[in-house]
Amino acid sequence: MIFQDRSEAGQQLAAALPKLNSNNSVVIALPRGGVPVAAEICSAHGIPMDLVFVRKITPPDQPELAVGAVVNGDTFDVTPNEEVAKHFGLSHSDLQQTAQSLLPEIKRRKALYRRGRKRIPLAGKTLVVVDDGAATGTTLIASLKTLRNHKPARIIVALPVAPPDLKARLKNLADITICLSDLTFGAVGASYRDFEQVDDATVVALMDRFAPSDAKPS
């Protein structure tokens, strides 16, 4: 399946999701690419958006390949992709060191995108976790591990495209996984006609639109 752009992918995911309680559900987007996808779900289901701040850790000269991921929420968490990290001879200490170098950018994004808003409380809620696709699933898995710590009622993962085996790998982290198309080879961008990079301004605008009405920046 080829999507025109992230908005079309989000519209198709919105139609594939089960009915959601707008008072007890939150869409959690992985920025930046997941935000336009998530915005369509927010619009269709009338539920707010928040973000999980995650960056993939990559080996030198291979920016598309994840050897791990770092999430900066209430704590600083590193999740390795053990098989890939081993292939490149990278230890947990190496990943920790690289993760530390990514924290300033994560903190910059958090300040810019949230604009003073507090994180939406997630305990007891249905979380719809959205990205524009998954290649290795490393950043998604790291995000889900962090989100599970907030004790939501259930987690629904919604992806336009992902490897066929990802659903089985998420069985202990997600209650429902919805994926519209299998990624059998290549990068996520090959599933889109328009896969331009999402800029900060787009994320800020969509967060301003879909953050809870009582959490708008002053």
MDTraj code that builds the backbone (N, CA, C; nanometers):
import mdtraj as md
import numpy as np

residues = "MET ILE PHE GLN ASP ARG SER GLU ALA GLY GLN GLN LEU ALA ALA ALA LEU PRO LYS LEU ASN SER ASN ASN SER VAL VAL ILE ALA LEU PRO ARG GLY GLY VAL PRO VAL ALA ALA GLU ILE CYS SER ALA HIS GLY ILE PRO MET ASP LEU VAL PHE VAL ARG LYS ILE THR PRO PRO ASP GLN PRO GLU LEU ALA VAL GLY ALA VAL VAL ASN GLY ASP THR PHE ASP VAL THR PRO ASN GLU GLU VAL ALA LYS HIS PHE GLY LEU SER HIS SER ASP LEU GLN GLN THR ALA GLN SER LEU LEU PRO GLU ILE LYS ARG ARG LYS ALA LEU TYR ARG ARG GLY ARG LYS ARG ILE PRO LEU ALA GLY LYS THR LEU VAL VAL VAL ASP ASP GLY ALA ALA THR GLY THR THR LEU ILE ALA SER LEU LYS THR LEU ARG ASN HIS LYS PRO ALA ARG ILE ILE VAL ALA LEU PRO VAL ALA PRO PRO ASP LEU LYS ALA ARG LEU LYS ASN LEU ALA ASP ILE THR ILE CYS LEU SER ASP LEU THR PHE GLY ALA VAL GLY ALA SER TYR ARG ASP PHE GLU GLN VAL ASP ASP ALA THR VAL VAL ALA LEU MET ASP ARG PHE ALA PRO SER ASP ALA LYS PRO SER".split()
xyz = np.array([
    [0.0842, -0.1191, 0.0000],
    [0.0000, 0.0000, 0.0000],
    [0.0882, 0.1247, 0.0000],
    [0.0540, 0.2199, -0.0862],
    [0.1262, 0.3463, -0.0941],
    [0.0320, 0.4589, -0.0514],
    [0.0755, 0.5395, 0.0441],
    [-0.0027, 0.6536, 0.0917],
    [0.0419, 0.7801, 0.0190],
    [-0.0539, 0.8691, -0.0054],
    [-0.0180, 0.9959, -0.0676],
    [0.0749, 1.0753, 0.0240],
    [0.0364, 1.0849, 0.1508],
    [0.1167, 1.1591, 0.2484],
    [0.0765, 1.1146, 0.3882],
    [0.1328, 1.1774, 0.4893],
    [0.1036, 1.1387, 0.6273],
    [-0.0419, 1.1661, 0.6645],
    [-0.0991, 1.2706, 0.6084],
    [-0.2391, 1.3016, 0.6397],
    [-0.3312, 1.1909, 0.5911],
    [-0.3098, 1.1424, 0.4692],
    [-0.3926, 1.0332, 0.4185],
    [-0.3748, 0.9080, 0.5044],
    [-0.2518, 0.8797, 0.5441],
    [-0.2276, 0.7639, 0.6301],
    [-0.3032, 0.7779, 0.7613],
    [-0.3029, 0.8981, 0.8184],
    [-0.3750, 0.9217, 0.9429],
    [-0.5248, 0.9054, 0.9277],
    [-0.5786, 0.9498, 0.8153],
    [-0.7217, 0.9349, 0.7908],
    [-0.7607, 0.7876, 0.7824],
    [-0.6766, 0.7081, 0.7173],
    [-0.7065, 0.5651, 0.7070],
    [-0.6944, 0.4962, 0.8430],
    [-0.5968, 0.5360, 0.9214],
    [-0.5849, 0.4795, 1.0559],
    [-0.7038, 0.5181, 1.1424],
    [-0.7483, 0.6427, 1.1312],
    [-0.8637, 0.6885, 1.2101],
    [-0.9856, 0.6026, 1.1811],
    [-1.0037, 0.5653, 1.0549],
    [-1.1178, 0.4818, 1.0171],
    [-1.1023, 0.3384, 1.0666],
    [-0.9783, 0.2928, 1.0838],
    [-0.9536, 0.1546, 1.1260],
    [-0.9594, 0.1354, 1.2772],
    [-0.9521, 0.2434, 1.3527],
    [-0.9512, 0.2330, 1.4987],
    [-1.0891, 0.1982, 1.5536],
    [-1.0942, 0.1309, 1.6686],
    [-1.2234, 0.1095, 1.7352],
    [-1.2771, 0.2412, 1.7888],
    [-1.4035, 0.2417, 1.8269],
    [-1.4632, 0.3620, 1.8851],
    [-1.3906, 0.3956, 2.0150],
    [-1.3582, 0.5237, 2.0313],
    [-1.2814, 0.5681, 2.1471],
    [-1.3626, 0.6641, 2.2320],
    [-1.3474, 0.6538, 2.3624],
    [-1.4112, 0.7461, 2.4558],
    [-1.3313, 0.8755, 2.4570],
    [-1.3904, 0.9825, 2.4059],
    [-1.3170, 1.1082, 2.3927],
    [-1.2771, 1.1671, 2.5275],
    [-1.3449, 1.1263, 2.6340],
    [-1.3131, 1.1789, 2.7673],
    [-1.2026, 1.1009, 2.8378],
    [-1.1658, 0.9857, 2.7819],
    [-1.0698, 0.9006, 2.8526],
    [-0.9641, 0.8422, 2.7585],
    [-0.9378, 0.9132, 2.6491],
    [-0.8396, 0.8656, 2.5515],
    [-0.7437, 0.9784, 2.5157],
    [-0.6217, 0.9417, 2.4849],
    [-0.5192, 1.0379, 2.4443],
    [-0.4422, 0.9784, 2.3271],
    [-0.4200, 1.0587, 2.2241],
    [-0.3313, 1.0191, 2.1152],
    [-0.1895, 1.0622, 2.1521],
    [-0.0972, 0.9677, 2.1488],
    [0.0432, 0.9952, 2.1787],
    [0.1226, 0.9806, 2.0493],
    [0.1766, 1.0917, 2.0003],
    [0.2514, 1.0900, 1.8748],
    [0.4011, 1.0845, 1.9005],
    [0.4732, 1.0166, 1.8119],
    [0.6189, 1.0196, 1.8120],
    [0.6630, 1.1284, 1.7149],
    [0.7184, 1.2384, 1.7679],
    [0.7587, 1.3472, 1.6786],
    [0.8925, 1.3144, 1.6094],
    [0.9093, 1.3708, 1.4891],
    [0.8161, 1.4667, 1.4334],
    [0.7187, 1.3993, 1.3351],
    [0.7650, 1.2928, 1.2695],
    [0.6865, 1.2344, 1.1620],
    [0.5509, 1.1819, 1.2018],
    [0.5363, 1.1380, 1.3269],
    [0.4088, 1.0830, 1.3699],
    [0.3018, 1.1864, 1.3967],
    [0.3403, 1.3134, 1.4065],
    [0.2439, 1.4157, 1.4493],
    [0.1357, 1.4430, 1.3448],
    [0.1675, 1.4618, 1.2153],
    [0.0592, 1.4811, 1.1176],
    [-0.0329, 1.3598, 1.1054],
    [0.0214, 1.2404, 1.1236],
    [-0.0613, 1.1193, 1.1223],
    [-0.1568, 1.1219, 1.2413],
    [-0.1028, 1.1503, 1.3581],
    [-0.1829, 1.1539, 1.4808],
    [-0.2893, 1.2618, 1.4763],
    [-0.2593, 1.3744, 1.4122],
    [-0.3544, 1.4856, 1.4069],
    [-0.4845, 1.4449, 1.3391],
    [-0.4755, 1.3601, 1.2377],
    [-0.5973, 1.3144, 1.1693],
    [-0.6824, 1.2269, 1.2615],
    [-0.6174, 1.1490, 1.3463],
    [-0.6908, 1.0662, 1.4427],
    [-0.7569, 1.1544, 1.5474],
    [-0.6845, 1.2548, 1.5957],
    [-0.7424, 1.3498, 1.6915],
    [-0.8653, 1.4172, 1.6327],
    [-0.8544, 1.4607, 1.5079],
    [-0.9642, 1.5313, 1.4424],
    [-1.0858, 1.4417, 1.4244],
    [-1.0633, 1.3177, 1.3832],
    [-1.1746, 1.2262, 1.3556],
    [-1.2438, 1.1782, 1.4821],
    [-1.1673, 1.1585, 1.5898],
    [-1.2232, 1.0995, 1.7116],
    [-1.2458, 1.2009, 1.8233],
    [-1.2040, 1.3247, 1.8029],
    [-1.2272, 1.4278, 1.9040],
    [-1.1511, 1.4054, 2.0327],
    [-1.0264, 1.3599, 2.0221],
    [-0.9462, 1.3344, 2.1418],
    [-0.8154, 1.4137, 2.1337],
    [-0.7559, 1.4462, 2.2488],
    [-0.6380, 1.5328, 2.2510],
    [-0.5094, 1.4588, 2.2156],
    [-0.4072, 1.5385, 2.1876],
    [-0.2752, 1.4861, 2.1524],
    [-0.1706, 1.5268, 2.2556],
    [-0.0812, 1.4331, 2.2828],
    [0.0414, 1.4638, 2.3547],
    [0.1543, 1.3908, 2.2832],
    [0.2751, 1.4104, 2.3300],
    [0.3926, 1.3564, 2.2625],
    [0.4757, 1.2706, 2.3562],
    [0.5475, 1.1752, 2.2992],
    [0.6522, 1.1043, 2.3720],
    [0.7839, 1.1454, 2.3072],
    [0.8773, 1.1897, 2.3887],
    [1.0004, 1.2487, 2.3361],
    [1.1090, 1.1421, 2.3275],
    [1.1305, 1.0938, 2.2056],
    [1.2189, 0.9807, 2.1817],
    [1.3074, 1.0119, 2.0616],
    [1.4316, 0.9666, 2.0686],
    [1.5241, 0.9769, 1.9548],
    [1.5933, 0.8427, 1.9370],
    [1.6106, 0.8042, 1.8122],
    [1.6837, 0.6804, 1.7884],
    [1.8331, 0.7045, 1.7969],
    [1.9038, 0.6027, 1.8423],
    [2.0496, 0.6033, 1.8494],
    [2.1000, 0.5275, 1.7272],
    [2.1850, 0.5907, 1.6479],
    [2.2280, 0.5310, 1.5219],
    [2.3788, 0.5089, 1.5200],
    [2.4239, 0.4105, 1.4420],
    [2.5684, 0.3922, 1.4261],
    [2.6257, 0.5009, 1.3357],
    [2.7564, 0.5221, 1.3397],
    [2.8175, 0.6239, 1.2540],
    [2.7866, 0.5995, 1.1062],
    [2.7483, 0.7067, 1.0374],
    [2.7275, 0.7046, 0.8915],
    [2.6065, 0.6232, 0.8475],
    [2.5202, 0.5825, 0.9410],
    [2.3981, 0.5111, 0.9030],
    [2.2801, 0.5693, 0.9806],
    [2.2361, 0.6898, 0.9435],
    [2.1352, 0.7609, 1.0229],
    [1.9964, 0.6986, 1.0221],
    [1.9705, 0.6045, 0.9318],
    [1.8385, 0.5423, 0.9267],
    [1.8303, 0.4135, 1.0079],
    [1.9428, 0.3648, 1.0572],
    [1.9456, 0.2360, 1.1270],
    [1.9533, 0.2583, 1.2774],
    [1.8576, 0.2041, 1.3501],
    [1.8533, 0.2241, 1.4951],
    [1.9262, 0.1115, 1.5675],
    [2.0240, 0.1498, 1.6501],
    [2.0876, 0.0524, 1.7389],
    [2.0323, 0.0658, 1.8804],
    [1.9431, 0.1605, 1.8984],
    [1.8798, 0.1825, 2.0277],
    [1.7953, 0.3078, 2.0208],
    [1.7342, 0.3428, 2.1333],
    [1.6531, 0.4642, 2.1404],
    [1.6574, 0.5182, 2.2817],
    [1.6473, 0.6495, 2.2919],
    [1.6452, 0.7157, 2.4218],
    [1.5148, 0.7922, 2.4350],
    [1.4496, 0.7763, 2.5492],
    [1.3253, 0.8469, 2.5796],
    [1.3506, 0.9369, 2.6990],
    [1.3105, 1.0615, 2.6868],
    [1.3227, 1.1552, 2.7984],
    [1.1828, 1.1978, 2.8400],
    [1.1292, 1.1265, 2.9384],
    [1.0004, 1.1635, 2.9945],
    [1.0241, 1.2143, 3.1350],
    [0.9631, 1.1502, 3.2332],
    [0.9934, 1.1842, 3.3718],
    [1.1321, 1.1334, 3.4102],
    [1.1807, 1.0325, 3.3363],
    [1.3154, 0.9801, 3.3572],
    [1.3844, 0.9702, 3.2215],
    [1.5103, 0.9306, 3.2249],
    [1.5930, 0.9180, 3.1053],
    [1.6170, 0.7691, 3.0828],
    [1.5609, 0.7126, 2.9752],
    [1.5645, 0.5683, 2.9541],
    [1.6260, 0.5354, 2.8188],
    [1.7157, 0.4372, 2.8177],
    [1.7775, 0.3902, 2.6943],
    [1.7339, 0.2463, 2.6697],
    [1.6830, 0.2194, 2.5488],
    [1.6451, 0.0843, 2.5090],
    [1.7336, 0.0417, 2.3929],
    [1.8161, -0.0611, 2.4101],
    [1.9040, -0.1038, 2.3009],
    [1.8325, -0.1969, 2.2032],
    [1.8745, -0.1931, 2.0784],
    [1.8417, -0.2976, 1.9824],
    [1.9597, -0.3944, 1.9873],
    [1.9466, -0.4959, 2.0709],
    [2.0612, -0.5794, 2.1068],
    [2.1308, -0.6395, 1.9843],
    [2.0525, -0.6918, 1.8919],
    [2.1107, -0.7604, 1.7764],
    [2.1913, -0.6641, 1.6894],
    [2.1344, -0.5466, 1.6623],
    [2.2023, -0.4498, 1.5757],
    [2.3232, -0.3898, 1.6470],
    [2.3066, -0.3574, 1.7755],
    [2.4187, -0.3015, 1.8513],
    [2.5364, -0.3993, 1.8545],
    [2.5065, -0.5266, 1.8736],
    [2.6128, -0.6284, 1.8765],
    [2.6843, -0.6358, 1.7421],
    [2.6064, -0.6253, 1.6337],
    [2.6650, -0.6302, 1.4996],
    [2.7681, -0.5189, 1.4799],
    [2.7410, -0.4022, 1.5375],
    [2.8317, -0.2888, 1.5229],
    [2.9337, -0.2795, 1.6368],
    [2.9320, -0.3783, 1.7256],
    [3.0286, -0.3800, 1.8344],
    [3.0080, -0.2699, 1.9360],
    [2.8824, -0.2306, 1.9567],
    [2.8510, -0.1208, 2.0484],
    [2.8025, -0.1764, 2.1816],
    [2.8643, -0.1337, 2.2889],
    [2.8265, -0.1778, 2.4228],
    [2.7145, -0.0900, 2.4773],
    [2.6587, -0.1333, 2.5907],
    [2.5563, -0.0512, 2.6558],
    [2.6143, 0.0839, 2.6956],
    [2.7405, 0.0846, 2.7357],
    [2.8068, 0.2101, 2.7711],
    [2.8169, 0.3032, 2.6504],
    [2.8452, 0.2459, 2.5329],
    [2.8503, 0.3263, 2.4101],
    [2.7146, 0.3903, 2.3824],
    [2.6085, 0.3113, 2.3992],
    [2.4738, 0.3631, 2.3739],
    [2.4378, 0.4724, 2.4735],
    [2.4751, 0.4522, 2.5991],
    [2.4480, 0.5536, 2.7010],
    [2.5186, 0.6846, 2.6671],
    [2.6420, 0.6739, 2.6211],
    [2.7191, 0.7937, 2.5879],
    [2.6552, 0.8680, 2.4707],
    [2.6147, 0.7933, 2.3678],
    [2.5491, 0.8566, 2.2533],
    [2.4157, 0.9161, 2.2941],
    [2.3428, 0.8450, 2.3792],
    [2.2132, 0.8950, 2.4256],
    [2.2281, 1.0285, 2.4972],
    [2.3320, 1.0403, 2.5762],
    [2.3560, 1.1665, 2.6474],
    [2.3712, 1.2826, 2.5495],
    [2.4334, 1.2555, 2.4357],
    [2.4532, 1.3618, 2.3367],
    [2.3230, 1.4021, 2.2683],
    [2.2212, 1.3159, 2.2754],
    [2.0916, 1.3459, 2.2136],
    [1.9984, 1.4227, 2.3065],
    [2.0286, 1.4225, 2.4354],
    [1.9380, 1.4849, 2.5323],
    [1.9150, 1.6341, 2.5086],
    [2.0168, 1.7130, 2.4729],
    [1.9889, 1.8554, 2.4493],
    [1.8838, 1.8791, 2.3410],
    [1.8886, 1.7987, 2.2328],
    [1.7882, 1.8149, 2.1268],
    [1.6501, 1.7711, 2.1750],
    [1.6438, 1.6637, 2.2532],
    [1.5153, 1.6209, 2.3081],
    [1.4571, 1.7296, 2.3975],
    [1.5403, 1.7869, 2.4821],
    [1.4930, 1.8919, 2.5725],
    [1.4509, 2.0167, 2.4955],
    [1.5235, 2.0475, 2.3861],
    [1.4844, 2.1612, 2.3022],
    [1.3456, 2.1393, 2.2435],
    [1.3236, 2.0191, 2.1904],
    [1.1933, 1.9886, 2.1313],
    [1.0828, 1.9919, 2.2368],
    [1.1124, 1.9380, 2.3530],
    [1.0106, 1.9356, 2.4582],
    [0.9668, 2.0773, 2.4935],
    [1.0621, 2.1673, 2.5102],
    [1.0291, 2.3061, 2.5441],
    [0.9542, 2.3747, 2.4306],
    [0.9983, 2.3517, 2.3073],
    [0.9364, 2.4172, 2.1923],
    [0.7956, 2.3654, 2.1666],
    [0.7775, 2.2336, 2.1673],
    [0.6491, 2.1752, 2.1299],
    [0.5442, 2.1900, 2.2398],
    [0.5869, 2.1765, 2.3648],
    [0.4900, 2.1844, 2.4749],
    [0.4536, 2.3293, 2.5076],
    [0.5481, 2.4205, 2.4894],
    [0.5233, 2.5639, 2.5135],
    [0.4610, 2.5895, 2.6505],
    [0.5172, 2.5238, 2.7515],
    [0.4710, 2.5455, 2.8876],
    [0.3582, 2.4556, 2.9321],
    [0.3035, 2.3759, 2.8407],
    [0.1966, 2.2834, 2.8794],
    [0.2531, 2.1688, 2.9622],
    [0.1762, 2.1230, 3.0576],
    [0.2143, 2.0049, 3.1338],
    [0.1743, 1.8795, 3.0571],
    [0.2432, 1.7705, 3.0864],
    [0.2069, 1.6424, 3.0274],
    [0.0667, 1.6028, 3.0696],
    [-0.0106, 1.5482, 2.9754],
    [-0.1444, 1.4998, 3.0075],
    [-0.1320, 1.3782, 3.0996],
    [-0.2051, 1.3721, 3.2110],
    [-0.2034, 1.2510, 3.2950],
    [-0.2524, 1.1302, 3.2148],
    [-0.1816, 1.0208, 3.2230],
    [-0.2111, 0.9042, 3.1396],
    [-0.2671, 0.7858, 3.2170],
    [-0.2608, 0.7874, 3.3473],
    [-0.3066, 0.6730, 3.4271],
    [-0.4543, 0.6458, 3.4018],
    [-0.4858, 0.5194, 3.3753],
    [-0.6240, 0.4781, 3.3575],
    [-0.6854, 0.5130, 3.2239],
    [-0.6069, 0.5664, 3.1311],
    [-0.6617, 0.6097, 3.0028],
    [-0.6232, 0.5145, 2.8897],
    [-0.6972, 0.5247, 2.7803],
    [-0.6605, 0.4553, 2.6574],
    [-0.5635, 0.5425, 2.5800],
    [-0.4473, 0.4888, 2.5496],
    [-0.3469, 0.5617, 2.4730],
    [-0.3416, 0.5062, 2.3313],
    [-0.3498, 0.5943, 2.2337],
    [-0.3320, 0.5563, 2.0936],
    [-0.1951, 0.6087, 2.0509],
    [-0.1001, 0.5195, 2.0376],
    [0.0391, 0.5572, 2.0110],
    [0.0629, 0.5504, 1.8604],
    [0.1082, 0.6631, 1.8039],
    [0.1085, 0.6792, 1.6582],
    [0.2448, 0.7252, 1.6077],
    [0.2890, 0.6635, 1.4987],
    [0.4040, 0.7128, 1.4243],
    [0.3705, 0.7012, 1.2760],
    [0.4595, 0.7539, 1.1905],
    [0.4332, 0.7447, 1.0468],
    [0.4781, 0.6116, 0.9894],
    [0.5310, 0.5255, 1.0729],
    [0.5728, 0.3929, 1.0319],
    [0.6836, 0.3432, 1.1227],
    [0.7162, 0.2163, 1.1094],
    [0.8243, 0.1568, 1.1882],
    [0.9077, 0.0692, 1.0969],
    [1.0392, 0.0834, 1.1055],
    [1.1303, -0.0024, 1.0298],
    [1.1815, -0.1144, 1.1197],
    [1.2558, -0.0777, 1.2239],
    [1.3018, -0.1779, 1.3209],
    [1.2089, -0.1879, 1.4411],
    [1.1319, -0.0827, 1.4673],
    [1.0454, -0.0795, 1.5845],
    [1.1158, -0.0370, 1.7118],
    [1.2432, -0.0013, 1.7033],
    [1.3212, 0.0284, 1.8237],
    [1.2684, 0.1505, 1.8979],
    [1.2445, 0.2610, 1.8266],
    [1.1953, 0.3817, 1.8944],
    [1.0548, 0.3599, 1.9489],
    [0.9737, 0.2848, 1.8757],
    [0.8381, 0.2570, 1.9226],
    [0.8414, 0.1738, 2.0503],
    [0.9222, 0.0702, 2.0534],
    [0.9312, -0.0161, 2.1713],
    [0.9811, 0.0629, 2.2914],
    [1.0813, 0.1471, 2.2708],
    [1.1308, 0.2309, 2.3805],
    [1.0210, 0.3219, 2.4330],
    [0.9433, 0.3782, 2.3426],
    [0.8337, 0.4670, 2.3827],
    [0.7278, 0.3922, 2.4619],
    [0.6926, 0.2732, 2.4160],
    [0.5888, 0.1952, 2.4841],
    [0.6324, 0.1543, 2.6241],
    [0.7589, 0.1194, 2.6403],
    [0.8081, 0.0829, 2.7738],
    [0.7933, 0.1997, 2.8699],
    [0.8248, 0.3194, 2.8229],
    [0.8101, 0.4383, 2.9071],
    [0.6634, 0.4670, 2.9358],
    [0.5784, 0.4576, 2.8349],
    [0.4360, 0.4870, 2.8531],
    [0.3699, 0.3871, 2.9473],
    [0.4134, 0.2617, 2.9446],
    [0.3576, 0.1604, 3.0352],
    [0.3793, 0.1986, 3.1817],
    [0.4857, 0.2707, 3.2091],
    [0.5137, 0.3118, 3.3471],
    [0.4092, 0.4081, 3.4023],
    [0.3313, 0.4703, 3.3133],
    [0.2269, 0.5636, 3.3566],
    [0.0939, 0.4935, 3.3860],
    [0.0908, 0.3611, 3.3728],
    [-0.0243, 0.2775, 3.4095],
    [-0.1529, 0.3163, 3.3353],
    [-0.1485, 0.3197, 3.2022],
    [-0.2723, 0.3416, 3.1266],
    [-0.3627, 0.2196, 3.1341],
    [-0.4905, 0.2394, 3.1025],
    [-0.5843, 0.1271, 3.1006],
    [-0.5517, 0.0317, 2.9862],
    [-0.5180, 0.0866, 2.8706],
    [-0.4773, 0.0047, 2.7570],
    [-0.3991, 0.0915, 2.6585],
    [-0.3214, 0.0247, 2.5761],
    [-0.2430, 0.0923, 2.4732],
    [-0.2786, 0.0332, 2.3376],
    [-0.3146, 0.1215, 2.2454],
    [-0.3387, 0.0841, 2.1066],
    [-0.2260, 0.1443, 2.0231],
    [-0.1550, 0.0623, 1.9495],
    [-0.0529, 0.1115, 1.8575],
    [-0.1156, 0.1226, 1.7190],
    [-0.0984, 0.2385, 1.6553],
    [-0.1559, 0.2624, 1.5229],
    [-0.0457, 0.3076, 1.4280],
    [-0.0188, 0.2259, 1.3270],
    [0.0897, 0.2530, 1.2323],
    [0.0407, 0.2352, 1.0891],
    [0.0798, 0.3229, 0.9990],
    [0.0468, 0.3001, 0.8582],
    [0.1222, 0.1811, 0.7995],
    [0.2487, 0.1659, 0.8395],
    [0.3331, 0.0616, 0.7808],
    [0.4349, 0.0141, 0.8837],
    [0.4590, -0.1175, 0.8861],
    [0.5540, -0.1760, 0.9810],
    [0.5887, -0.3175, 0.9357],
    [0.6993, -0.3739, 0.9859],
    [0.7354, -0.5112, 0.9509],
    [0.6284, -0.6100, 0.9967],
    [0.6103, -0.7188, 0.9222],
    [0.5052, -0.8155, 0.9569],
    [0.5189, -0.8759, 1.0962],
    [0.6420, -0.8849, 1.1477],
    [0.6624, -0.9489, 1.2777],
    [0.6471, -0.8538, 1.3959],
    [0.6200, -0.7258, 1.3692],
    [0.6202, -0.6290, 1.4790],
    [0.5075, -0.6552, 1.5783],
    [0.3906, -0.6953, 1.5296],
    [0.2769, -0.7179, 1.6191],
    [0.3117, -0.8202, 1.7267],
    [0.3781, -0.9280, 1.6879],
    [0.4175, -1.0304, 1.7855],
    [0.5186, -0.9749, 1.8849],
    [0.6076, -0.8883, 1.8378],
    [0.7092, -0.8305, 1.9261],
    [0.6505, -0.7308, 2.0252],
    [0.5318, -0.6793, 1.9943],
    [0.4681, -0.5814, 2.0824],
    [0.3657, -0.6429, 2.1769],
    [0.3513, -0.7748, 2.1760],
    [0.2397, -0.8374, 2.2462],
    [0.2382, -0.8082, 2.3956],
    [0.3547, -0.7849, 2.4562],
    [0.3591, -0.7544, 2.5995],
    [0.3564, -0.6049, 2.6288],
    [0.3535, -0.5229, 2.5242],
    [0.3568, -0.3782, 2.5417],
    [0.2304, -0.3095, 2.4931],
    [0.1633, -0.3685, 2.3952],
    [0.0422, -0.3082, 2.3382],
    [-0.0741, -0.4057, 2.3490],
    [-0.1910, -0.3527, 2.3817],
    [-0.3111, -0.4364, 2.3889],
    [-0.3687, -0.4628, 2.2505],
    [-0.3586, -0.3644, 2.1629],
    [-0.4052, -0.3757, 2.0249],
    [-0.2993, -0.3120, 1.9352],
    [-0.2662, -0.3773, 1.8255],
    [-0.1773, -0.3182, 1.7257],
    [-0.2489, -0.3157, 1.5919],
    [-0.2612, -0.1964, 1.5353],
    [-0.3244, -0.1786, 1.4051],
    [-0.2175, -0.1314, 1.3077],
    [-0.1985, -0.2073, 1.2012],
    [-0.1025, -0.1703, 1.0973],
    [-0.1702, -0.1906, 0.9620],
    [-0.1663, -0.0879, 0.8790],
    [-0.2392, -0.0912, 0.7523],
    [-0.1632, -0.1624, 0.6415],
    [-0.0308, -0.1657, 0.6494],
    [0.0487, -0.2204, 0.5397],
    [0.1782, -0.2791, 0.5940],
    [0.2208, -0.3903, 0.5359],
    [0.3459, -0.4542, 0.5772],
    [0.4656, -0.3884, 0.5097],
    [0.5687, -0.3637, 0.5887],
    [0.6970, -0.3181, 0.5361],
    [0.7854, -0.4410, 0.5218],
    [0.8043, -0.4856, 0.3990],
    [0.8812, -0.6076, 0.3763],
    [1.0258, -0.5795, 0.3389],
    [1.0519, -0.4591, 0.2880],
    [1.1889, -0.4251, 0.2495],
    [1.2005, -0.2737, 0.2365],
    [1.3166, -0.2197, 0.2755],
    [1.3421, -0.0778, 0.2539],
    [1.2964, 0.0096, 0.3680],
    [1.2962, 0.1395, 0.3414],
    [1.2640, 0.2392, 0.4427],
    [1.1157, 0.2716, 0.4431],
    [1.0698, 0.3286, 0.5538],
    [0.9288, 0.3669, 0.5683],
    [0.8871, 0.4633, 0.4582],
    [0.9753, 0.5553, 0.4203],
    [0.9415, 0.6559, 0.3203],
    [0.9000, 0.5989, 0.1867],
    [0.9391, 0.4750, 0.1564],
    [0.9004, 0.4128, 0.0301],
    [0.7507, 0.3852, 0.0232],
    [0.6819, 0.3918, 0.1367],
    [0.5371, 0.3690, 0.1404],
    [0.4577, 0.4978, 0.1206],
    [0.5261, 0.6084, 0.0948],
    [0.4611, 0.7382, 0.0762],
    [0.5061, 0.8022, -0.0553],
    [0.4112, 0.8673, -0.1240],
    [0.4494, 0.9489, -0.2395],
    [0.5143, 1.0786, -0.1936],
    [0.4589, 1.1376, -0.0879],
    [0.5132, 1.2610, -0.0306],
    [0.5586, 1.2301, 0.1117],
    [0.6899, 1.2287, 0.1319],
    [0.7450, 1.1970, 0.2638],
    [0.8456, 1.3040, 0.3049],
    [0.8092, 1.4296, 0.2796],
    [0.8968, 1.5388, 0.3195],
    [0.9109, 1.5426, 0.4715],
    [1.0261, 1.5872, 0.5161],
    [1.0506, 1.5962, 0.6600],
    [0.9517, 1.6926, 0.7246],
    [0.9011, 1.6549, 0.8398],
    [0.8103, 1.7407, 0.9164],
    [0.8945, 1.8395, 0.9962],
    [0.8615, 1.9686, 0.9854],
    [0.9424, 2.0683, 1.0555],
    [0.8828, 2.1030, 1.1919],
    [0.9614, 2.1745, 1.2707],
    [0.9184, 2.2127, 1.4051],
    [0.7896, 2.2942, 1.4024],
    [0.7778, 2.3852, 1.3056],
    [0.6608, 2.4728, 1.3003],
    [0.5320, 2.3932, 1.2834],
    [0.5374, 2.2863, 1.2048],
    [0.4191, 2.2021, 1.1858],
    [0.3804, 2.1329, 1.3155],
    [0.4789, 2.0814, 1.3869],
    [0.4511, 2.0153, 1.5145],
    [0.3906, 2.1136, 1.6139],
    [0.4481, 2.2323, 1.6233],
    [0.3968, 2.3337, 1.7159],
    [0.2525, 2.3690, 1.6820],
    [0.2234, 2.3895, 1.5532],
    [0.0883, 2.4272, 1.5121],
    [-0.0128, 2.3178, 1.5445],
    [0.0233, 2.1929, 1.5200],
    [-0.0698, 2.0829, 1.5462],
    [-0.0867, 2.0585, 1.6954],
    [0.0188, 2.0758, 1.7720],
    [0.0047, 2.0656, 1.9172],
    [-0.0843, 2.1770, 1.9712],
    [-0.0680, 2.2976, 1.9206],
    [-0.1540, 2.4079, 1.9637],
    [-0.3005, 2.3781, 1.9326],
    [-0.3235, 2.3086, 1.8221],
    [-0.4610, 2.2779, 1.7818],
    [-0.5215, 2.1637, 1.8625],
    [-0.4416, 2.0618, 1.8920],
    [-0.4990, 1.9397, 1.9481],
    [-0.4613, 1.9121, 2.0937],
    [-0.3868, 2.0004, 2.1576],
    [-0.3673, 1.9867, 2.3021],
    [-0.5006, 2.0095, 2.3719],
    [-0.5194, 1.9560, 2.4926],
    [-0.6454, 1.9782, 2.5643],
    [-0.6756, 2.1269, 2.5789],
    [-0.8022, 2.1616, 2.5748],
    [-0.8426, 2.3028, 2.5785],
    [-0.7969, 2.3732, 2.7055],
    [-0.7797, 2.2987, 2.8150],
    [-0.7360, 2.3607, 2.9403],
    [-0.5844, 2.3604, 2.9552],
    [-0.5135, 2.3228, 2.8471],
    [-0.3672, 2.3161, 2.8552],
    [-0.3014, 2.3996, 2.7466],
    [-0.3747, 2.4973, 2.6922],
    [-0.3174, 2.5821, 2.5891],
    [-0.2108, 2.6727, 2.6499],
    [-0.1043, 2.7014, 2.5715],
    [-0.0017, 2.7912, 2.6240],
    [-0.0554, 2.9316, 2.6401],
    [-0.0017, 3.0035, 2.7370],
    [-0.0473, 3.1400, 2.7605],
    [0.0124, 3.2353, 2.6582],
])
top = md.Topology()
chain = top.add_chain()
for i, resn in enumerate(residues, 1):
    res = top.add_residue(resn, chain, resSeq=i)
    for name in ("N", "CA", "C"):
        top.add_atom(name, md.element.get_by_symbol(name[0]), res)
traj = md.Trajectory(xyz[None], top)
